[in-house]
Amino acid sequence: MDSILAQDYPHFECVILDNGSTDDSRVVIDRHVRGDRRFRVIHLPENLGQLGATLVALGEVKGGFVTFVDSDDLLFPDFASTHLQVHLSAPRSVAVTTSGVAEVDGAGVVLTSQYATIQLDRHGVAKGLRDASTVIRLSTISDEQFRTLHALTAVVPRWTKGWLWAPGTGNMIRRSVLEMVAFNDRNATYMRSADGHFLPLCHAFAGTALIDVPLSAYRIHGENYFVNRESLLGIPNGTPEYAAKSRRESYESVASILENARQNAWLLRESFWRVVDISTRVHSDDLKAYYGAPSGVEIFERHAATLREAVGDRAFIQNICARFGFRDARRIIAKGFGGRAPARLQLKIFRLCRNRKRMKALLH
């Protein structure tokens, strides 16, 4: 809270979520932000999980750009102004800006001054910002700072796969895109990370700008569920348990895209299926196994009718066959046609599922 108060960009609102705390959180919150009208506090009667609480907060904020600040991290004073300036100055509007983080231990001792996934030399990125004379400038960003940002920022196109971002606190997300990918039920319990759901999907809708400057501190204190070491290129810093849990939870993200297939297919058009695949967070070569698991089959069966209506018969049949084996594809397609696929489609489904080379091309 002190690091938010110290921002050099003053025009912010902060919604503090007391997510069912049983300690002295209320007293601590009141002591730090009492009398500051930029802060509002919501006390939840029970723990909704990080993502569940985030959805509650999203329904309360009014600003056009949102950062979810985890309670054990902190922002540097120029975090908000730098991220906003990049959002306003990128070559094209993006959904997410993500910046470097200083990783610190439980005592605040610095372990790194960068984050391994913030890499500007990726294939296909557009480096730099628009000319300073053509964009809205913030008074808190000097000419020298703008030139530094120009040299240390790159836009990654939305079709780029893989984990591109700093941990949750190190990101600023366009609110309009957050609303597109949020779960419809805003009062449910989601015991999972907010960034694990939002960042891949928001990026798939509108891309990401990488800022290779440390603008926040991520604390590694021995009790993090996700991470057990500082980030080192080529070495996972998460735990096996978190990776397995994250894979299970990703089916919820896939379901949210399919649940709103009418809107999403219209918004994304030819990119719709790519966004579905990106939401899985698995490599293209692993998609068949991912979708063929019981959770994947159940989700597509449940939403088959809506999906068929949203994308049309031909795209529906082709893309289901690209992602599933014959038996599962036949079941899902039958659901899309009200319980039984027309006889004329049975052979077509079989041929498509057997034509592995063509179907693999669709997945890539």
C-alpha positions, 0 to 999 in steps of 0.5 A: 500500500505504501508503494502505491501511495508513492506513485509519481502518477497521482490520478489512480484509484485503488480497490483493496480486497480483504479476501476473508482475512482472519488477522488484523488486516482491517487495522493495517489497511485503515492505518495506511490509507485512511482519508485518501479518497483514491482508496476503497476497501472491500471486505469479503466474508470468505476467501474467494481465491486470488482469481475470484477476488480479482473478478470482484475488484474488476467489477468495481474499478472505473479506470481504463488500465488495471494492475493487480498488486499482490500483497507481498510485492511492491511497485517502484514509484514510476511503475504506473506512469511508465506503463501508461506511457507505453500503452499510449505510445506503442506502435499499436494498441496492446492488451498488456504491458509487462515490465522487468521485476527485481526479485528479492528474498523475504528480507528484501535483499535483491536477487536479480534486477531483471526477469528471464521472460522479458526478452526483446530479441524474440522473432517478429517483435516490433521494437521501439515506440512511436515518435514522441511528438505524435503521442500523448505525453505524461508530465512524469516521463521526461524526454530522457526517460521516453528515449530510454523506453523507446530503446527498451520496449518491444511489442509482441504480436498476439499470435506469439505463444509461450509465457511472455510476462513478469509475475502478476504485479509486473503487468498493466492490462487494458480493462476493455480486454479484461472484460472480454475474457473474464468469467461470466460468474463474478461471485464464484470461488476461483482458487487459482492465480489471476495472471494465469487466466488473464495474461495468455487470453488478453495477449491472444486478443490484442498482444503485449508490450515488453518493457525491459526495465525493472519497475516492481519487486517480486518477493520470493519468501519461501511460502510462494506456491508458484515459485521457489527460486529466482528466474533463470533462463532455461530453468523453471522457477515454478514447482511441479505441483503448481504446473500440474494444478495450472494445467488442470485449471486451464480447462476453465479458461478454455471453457470461458472462451467456448461459453462466449463463442458467439461473441468471441468468434465474431470479435476474433474471426479467423483468430478464434481457434488460435485463441482457444489453443493459446488458452490451453498454455500447451505446445501445439504438438501436445494439443491432441493429448490435452483436448483428448483428456476427459475434461477437454472432451466434456467441455467441448461436448457441453458447448458444441451447439453454441460453437457450431452456431458461432463458427458454422458447420464447416469450421466446426467439423474441421476444427473438432477433427483437428483436435480430437480422435475419431470417437471423441470428434464424432461425439462432440460433433453429434452434440453440435447437431442436437445429439446425432451427426447426420449420416452423410458426415460420418465418413467425412469425420473419419477421413478428417481425423485420419488425415493427420498432416492436414489436421496438424496444419490447422493446429499450427 
